[in-house]
């Protein structure tokens, strides 16, 4: 884009879901405006947001960040869904719902995330693309503001404010659950903590200070950031500490929290025998599975599944070429797309491949990755049936029962499905009939014939009796 080009007027007609009043680009002359085109379920957009918010704080007297959300799924065309996503991701900037892709098309955007930079005279200065655009953006914004100040064009008045928020509830965008015989563990994700609850919902302990950060310590003296997945074994509770790009371990006897994988910094390192697990920079661990002293980790940002041998602390890539792709075959050559939930079934590691809108199976004996149901990143939908017919929309969690059935949280369709083997190599998908609709079910657990459902956008946890189909709320109390 040329620096002499005026920005399209499509921005002025957007639905700003959290702004105080309407926003017009002409009213922002004298400031550098960053139009961030993003999607709340694109992991690269999510990884970029903290950097841009820090940049917005640094240039608070000269830069305006405007986050333009464009949908990938039908549910994301709703302004309420976009507003909740902004709250879940701690966005403190005005957020627009570009439901019909008008602004996206007007600016010629091709991929998430992309940033259009508008200078203090209201002209398009640059278009930057990709998760790593923040460094270039910081230099560019500084130069544009210096130039505007030298020409007496810079304004220093307040930027557009935001309003609204979520109701005060016991949980805020919960994102993970683990069960023992006497305890329920929940990721209170947007409050950066783990709650240990009694079967009646009483909160017994809190792990994590509640303030986002990355440090080890006991109970509330440790720092977590947007924890999303849990795995429990004996005295250890493992946490996918997504916002810190790390895996943590809670020693339940003492309450001590320590890091087992990741250095707390976003990166794309590959495991090597001579590199310690805690020095690796990784991207967005989302879910965990623990089996026979092997910890399986879904790395949404690296499009891979890793396995960590806990006694030796050795780490290896188990599946995924590292490219955002959708292909079957030998595990290290096959493609995954933002893998999330994990489960085990009959010698297979089952994967909720969220970005691929599919459920995948990795045969552990020979490392072959296959697709059980779902059609790929741009083939989302809502359909039951056999493997070829079934469609999902960003499934984020799954769990298997002792009878061989698999339950899937089809997150952006707002439903839970049951998958069952049909013949030697096929699976059938059927939506569970529930007495109420769900707002982004994002985590599942099972105990006997009770299925636990974490409803992220409603800030609630439910218990479903699989025999009677009765659905009850798990109430969290002090």
C-alpha positions in Angstrom: 0.0 0.0 0.0 1.2 3.5 -0.8 1.7 6.0 2.0 -0.4 8.5 -0.1 -3.4 6.2 0.0 -6.4 7.1 2.2 -7.9 4.3 4.3 -11.2 2.8 3.1 -14.3 4.2 4.6 -15.4 0.6 5.5 -13.8 1.0 9.0 -16.2 3.8 9.9 -19.2 1.5 9.5 -18.0 -1.3 11.7 -19.8 -2.6 14.8 -17.5 -1.7 17.7 -18.5 -4.2 20.4 -16.7 -2.6 23.4 -16.1 1.0 22.4 -17.6 4.1 24.0 -19.5 5.3 21.1 -18.7 5.1 17.4 -15.2 5.4 16.0 -14.3 7.2 12.8 -10.7 7.3 11.5 -11.0 11.0 10.6 -11.4 11.8 14.3 -8.1 10.1 15.1 -5.9 12.4 12.9 -2.8 13.4 14.7 -2.3 9.8 16.1 -0.8 6.7 14.5 -3.6 4.2 14.2 -2.9 0.4 14.1 -5.7 -1.6 12.5 -5.1 -5.1 13.6 -7.0 -7.7 11.6 -7.2 -10.8 13.8 -9.2 -13.8 14.8 -9.8 -15.0 18.3 -9.1 -18.7 17.4 -6.1 -18.1 15.3 -3.2 -18.9 17.6 -0.8 -16.5 15.9 -3.2 -13.6 16.5 -3.5 -14.6 20.1 0.3 -14.8 20.5 0.7 -11.4 19.1 -1.9 -9.6 21.3 0.3 -9.2 24.4 3.1 -7.6 22.4 0.7 -5.1 20.8 -0.8 -4.2 24.1 2.6 -3.5 25.6 3.3 -1.4 22.5 0.1 0.4 23.0 1.1 1.2 26.6 4.5 2.4 25.6 3.0 4.8 22.9 -0.1 5.6 24.9 0.2 9.3 24.1 0.4 8.8 20.3 -0.8 5.4 19.1 -4.3 4.0 18.9 -4.7 0.2 18.6 -8.0 -0.9 16.9 -8.6 -4.6 16.8 -10.8 -5.6 13.8 -12.1 -9.1 14.2 -12.9 -11.1 11.1 -14.8 -14.4 11.4 -13.6 -17.8 10.4 -16.7 -19.6 11.8 -20.4 -18.9 11.6 -20.6 -18.3 15.4 -18.0 -15.6 15.2 -20.2 -13.4 13.1 -22.1 -12.6 16.3 -21.0 -9.5 18.2 -21.5 -11.1 21.6 -19.1 -13.9 20.7 -16.5 -11.3 19.5 -17.0 -9.2 22.7 -16.5 -12.3 24.9 -13.4 -13.2 23.0 -12.0 -9.7 23.6 -12.7 -10.1 27.4 -11.2 -13.6 27.5 -8.0 -12.5 25.8 -7.7 -9.4 28.0 -7.9 -6.9 25.1 -8.1 -3.4 26.4 -8.4 -1.8 22.9 -11.6 -1.1 20.9 -12.7 -4.2 19.1 -14.8 -4.2 15.9 -16.8 -7.0 14.5 -16.2 -7.2 10.8 -18.8 -9.9 10.4 -19.1 -9.6 6.6 -15.4 -9.1 5.9 -16.0 -5.6 4.5 -12.9 -3.9 6.0 -10.8 -7.1 5.3 -11.6 -6.9 1.6 -11.3 -3.1 1.5 -7.7 -3.2 2.7 -6.8 -6.3 0.7 -6.0 -8.4 3.8 -4.9 -11.9 3.1 -4.1 -13.6 6.4 -4.3 -13.3 10.2 -2.7 -11.5 11.8 -2.2 -8.4 9.7 -1.7 -4.8 10.7 -2.5 -1.7 8.7 -0.6 1.3 9.9 -2.2 4.8 9.4 0.0 7.8 9.9 -0.9 11.1 11.7 -2.2 12.6 8.5 -4.7 9.7 8.1 -2.8 8.0 5.3 -2.0 4.3 5.0 1.7 4.0 5.7 2.3 0.2 5.7 0.8 -3.2 5.8 2.6 -5.8 8.1 1.8 -9.4 8.3 2.5 -12.3 10.7 3.0 -13.1 14.3 6.4 -11.5 14.4 5.3 -8.1 13.1 5.6 -6.4 16.5 9.4 -5.5 16.2 8.9 -3.8 12.8 5.8 -2.1 14.1 7.5 -0.7 17.1 10.2 1.0 14.9 7.7 2.2 12.4 5.4 3.8 15.0 8.3 5.5 16.7 9.5 7.0 13.5 6.0 8.1 12.4 5.3 9.8 15.8 8.7 11.6 15.7 8.0 12.8 12.2 4.5 14.0 13.2 5.9 15.8 16.2 8.6 17.5 14.1 5.9 18.8 11.8 3.6 19.8 14.7 1.0 17.3 13.6 0.9 15.1 16.7 -2.0 15.0 19.1 -1.7 14.0 22.7 -5.4 13.8 23.8 -7.0 10.6 25.1 -7.5 7.6 22.8 -10.9 6.0 22.4 -11.9 4.1 25.6 -13.5 0.8 26.1 -16.4 -0.3 28.2 -18.3 -3.4 29.3 -17.1 -6.6 30.8 -18.2 -10.0 32.1 -20.4 -10.6 35.1 -18.7 -11.3 38.4 -18.9 -15.1 38.8 -16.9 -17.8 40.6 -15.1 -18.7 37.4 -14.0 -16.5 34.4 -13.6 -18.2 31.1 -12.6 -21.6 32.6 -10.5 -23.7 30.3 -9.5 -27.0 31.8 -10.6 -29.7 34.3 -9.2 -32.8 36.0 -10.8 -35.1 38.5 -9.7 -37.3 41.3 -11.8 -39.4 43.7 -12.1 -36.5 46.2 -11.2 -33.4 44.3 -12.1 -31.3 41.2 -9.4 -29.2 39.7 -10.4 -26.3 37.4 -8.5 -23.8 35.3 -9.9 -20.4 36.2 -8.1 -19.3 33.0 -8.8 -15.6 32.8 -8.0 -15.2 36.5 -4.6 -17.0 36.0 -5.2 -19.6 38.6 -6.1 -23.2 39.3 -8.8 -24.0 41.9 -8.9 -27.2 43.9 -12.5 -27.9 44.9 -14.3 -30.4 47.1 -17.0 -32.6 45.5 -19.6 -30.1 46.8 -17.9 -27.2 45.1 -16.1 -25.6 48.1 -12.8 -24.1 47.1 -10.1 -25.7 49.2 -6.9 -24.2 47.7 -5.8 -21.8 44.9 -2.7 -22.4 42.9 -1.4 -19.2 41.3 -1.5 -15.7 42.5 -4.2 -14.6 40.1 -1.8 -12.0 38.6 -0.4 -13.0 35.2 3.3 -13.8 35.6 5.9 -16.6 35.3 7.5 -17.6 38.5 7.6 -20.8 40.6 6.6 -20.9 44.3 4.0 -22.2 46.7 0.3 -21.9 46.2 -0.5 -18.2 45.6 3.1 -17.3 45.5 3.5 -18.6 42.0 2.6 -17.0 38.7 0.5 -18.5 35.9 -1.0 -16.9 32.7 -4.1 -18.2 31.1 -3.8 -21.9 32.0 -5.8 -24.0 29.7 -5.3 -27.7 30.3 -4.7 -30.1 33.2 -3.5 -33.7 33.7 -3.5 -35.4 37.1 -1.4 -38.4 38.3 -0.9 -39.2 42.0 0.6 -36.2 43.8 1.2 -34.2 40.6 -1.1 -31.9 38.7 0.4 -30.8 35.4 -0.8 -27.5 33.9 -0.7 -26.3 30.3 0.3 -22.7 31.1 -0.7 -21.4 27.7 0.0 -17.7 28.2 3.4 -18.4 29.6 4.2 -20.9 26.8 5.2 -23.5 29.5 4.1 -26.6 31.3 4.0 -26.4 35.0 3.7 -29.0 37.8 1.8 -28.6 41.1 3.1 -30.8 43.9 -0.3 -31.4 45.5 1.1 -32.4 48.9 2.9 -29.1 49.4 1.2 -26.9 46.9 4.6 -26.0 45.3 4.4 -25.0 41.6 7.4 -25.7 39.3 8.2 -25.5 35.6 8.9 -28.8 33.7 8.8 -27.6 30.1 9.4 -24.2 28.5 11.3 -21.1 29.6 8.3 -18.8 29.8 9.0 -17.1 26.5 7.2 -17.6 23.2 9.4 -19.4 20.6 9.7 -22.3 18.2 12.6 -24.3 19.5 12.9 -28.0 18.7 13.8 -30.5 21.4 17.4 -31.8 21.4 19.0 -34.3 23.8 21.6 -31.8 24.9 19.1 -29.0 25.6 17.1 -29.0 28.9 13.3 -29.0 28.7 13.1 -25.9 30.9 15.3 -23.8 28.5 13.2 -24.4 25.4 11.1 -21.6 24.0 7.8 -23.1 22.9 4.4 -21.9 21.6 1.0 -22.2 23.3 0.7 -25.6 25.0 -3.1 -26.2 25.1 -3.7 -29.7 26.5 -1.9 -32.5 28.4 -2.3 -36.3 28.8 -0.3 -38.4 31.2 0.2 -42.1 30.7 2.9 -44.4 32.0 5.3 -41.6 33.0 4.9 -40.1 29.6 3.5 -36.6 29.3 1.9 -35.8 26.0 1.6 -32.1 25.1 -0.3 -30.4 22.4 1.5 -27.3 21.1 -1.1 -25.3 19.3 1.4 -22.7 18.1 3.9 -25.2 16.8 1.3 -27.5 15.2 2.8 -30.5 17.0 2.4 -33.1 19.7 5.4 -33.5 22.0 6.1 -36.3 24.4 8.2 -35.9 27.6 9.6 -38.8 29.5 9.2 -37.6 33.0 11.9 -39.7 34.8 14.6 -38.6 32.3 13.0 -35.2 31.3 13.8 -36.0 27.7 11.5 -34.4 25.1 10.7 -35.5 21.6 8.4 -34.4 18.8 5.8 -37.2 18.5 3.6 -35.9 15.6 3.3 -32.9 13.3 5.6 -31.5 10.6 5.4 -28.1 12.3 3.4 -26.6 9.4 -0.2 -25.6 9.8 -1.6 -28.3 7.6 -4.1 -31.2 7.4 -2.6 -34.4 6.1 -2.4 -38.0 7.3 0.6 -40.3 7.2 3.8 -40.9 9.1 3.5 -38.8 12.2 6.5 -36.5 11.7 5.5 -35.8 8.1 1.8 -35.4 8.7 0.1 -32.0 9.2 -1.8 -30.7 12.3 -3.6 -27.4 12.7 -3.6 -25.9 16.2 -4.0 -29.3 18.0 -5.8 -29.0 21.4 -7.4 -31.7 23.5 -5.9 -35.2 23.9 -7.3 -38.6 25.0 -6.2 -42.2 24.9 -8.1 -45.0 23.3 -7.0 -48.5 22.4 -3.3 -47.8 21.6 -4.1 -44.5 19.9 -3.5 -40.9 21.0 -6.6 -39.1 20.0 -6.3 -35.4 19.1 -8.9 -32.6 18.9 -7.3 -30.9 16.0 -9.1 -27.6 16.5 -7.8 -25.6 13.6 -8.4 -28.6 11.2 -12.0 -29.0 12.5 -11.2 -32.7 12.9 -10.6 -35.5 15.3 -7.3 -37.3 14.6 -5.7 -40.5 15.8 -2.0 -41.2 16.3 -1.3 -45.0 16.4 1.5 -45.1 19.0 2.8 -48.5 17.9 4.0 -47.3 14.5 3.5 -43.5 14.5 0.8 -43.3 11.8 -1.6 -40.3 12.0 -5.1 -40.7 10.5 -8.3 -38.7 10.6 -11.3 -40.2 12.4 -13.8 -37.5 11.4 -13.8 -33.9 10.0 -12.7 -32.4 6.7 -10.0 -29.8 7.3 -9.3 -26.1 8.1 -11.7 -24.6 5.7 -14.4 -27.3 5.9 -16.1 -26.5 9.2 -19.8 -27.2 9.7 -22.4 -28.8 11.9 -23.2 -32.3 10.9 -23.5 -35.8 12.4 -23.0 -39.0 10.6 -20.1 -41.2 9.5 -16.5 -40.0 9.3 -16.9 -38.6 5.8 -20.1 -36.7 6.6 -19.4 -35.4 10.0 -18.4 -31.8 10.4 -17.0 -29.8 13.4 -16.2 -26.2 14.2 -13.0 -25.8 16.2 -13.3 -28.8 18.5 -11.1 -28.1 21.6 -11.5 -31.1 23.9 -12.2 -34.8 24.0 -12.4 -37.6 26.5 -12.9 -41.4 26.2 -14.9 -43.6 28.5 -14.3 -47.2 29.5 -16.7 -48.5 27.0 -14.9 -47.2 24.0 -17.0 -44.1 23.3 -15.3 -40.7 22.7 -16.9 -37.4 23.7 -15.9 -34.3 21.8 -16.4 -30.6 22.8 -17.3 -29.1 19.4 -16.6 -25.7 20.8 -17.8 -23.2 18.1 -20.8 -25.3 17.4 -21.8 -25.1 21.0 -22.3 -28.8 21.4 -20.9 -32.1 22.7 -20.8 -35.1 20.4 -20.4 -38.8 21.1 -18.2 -40.7 18.7 -18.3 -44.5 18.5 -16.5 -47.0 16.4 -18.5 -48.2 13.4 -16.9 -51.2 11.7 -13.2 -51.8 11.6 -12.0 -48.4 10.5 -15.0 -46.0 10.7 -16.5 -43.8 13.4 -19.9 -42.3 13.7 -20.6 -38.9 15.2 -23.8 -38.0 17.1 -24.8 -34.8 18.9 -25.8 -35.3 22.5 -29.3 -33.9 23.2 -29.0 -31.5 26.1 -31.7 -29.5 27.9 -29.9 -26.3 27.2 -27.6 -24.8 24.6 -23.9 -24.4 25.4 -21.6 -21.3 25.0 -18.3 -22.6 23.8 -17.7 -25.9 25.7 -14.0 -26.0 26.0 -13.0 -28.9 28.3 -14.3 -32.3 29.3 -13.7 -34.9 31.9 -15.4 -38.2 32.8 -16.0 -40.1 36.0 -18.0 -43.3 35.7 -21.2 -42.4 33.8 -20.9 -38.7 34.6 -19.5 -36.3 31.9 -18.2 -33.0 33.2 -18.5 -30.1 30.7 -16.7 -26.8 31.1 -18.7 -24.1 29.4 -16.2 -21.4 28.8 -18.3 -18.4 27.7 -20.9 -18.9 30.4 -18.3 -19.3 33.1 -19.8 -22.5 34.3 -19.2 -26.2 34.8 -21.9 -28.9 34.3 -22.3 -32.5 35.1 -24.2 -34.7 32.6 -25.6 -38.0 33.7 -25.0 -40.1 30.5 -27.8 -42.6 31.4 -30.6 -40.2 32.3 -29.4 -37.2 30.2 -29.9 -35.0 33.3 -27.7 -31.9 33.3 -26.7 -30.2 36.6 -24.6 -27.3 37.4 -21.4 -27.7 39.5 -21.6 -24.6 41.8 -18.3 -23.2 43.0 -18.3 -21.7 46.5 -15.9 -20.1 48.9 
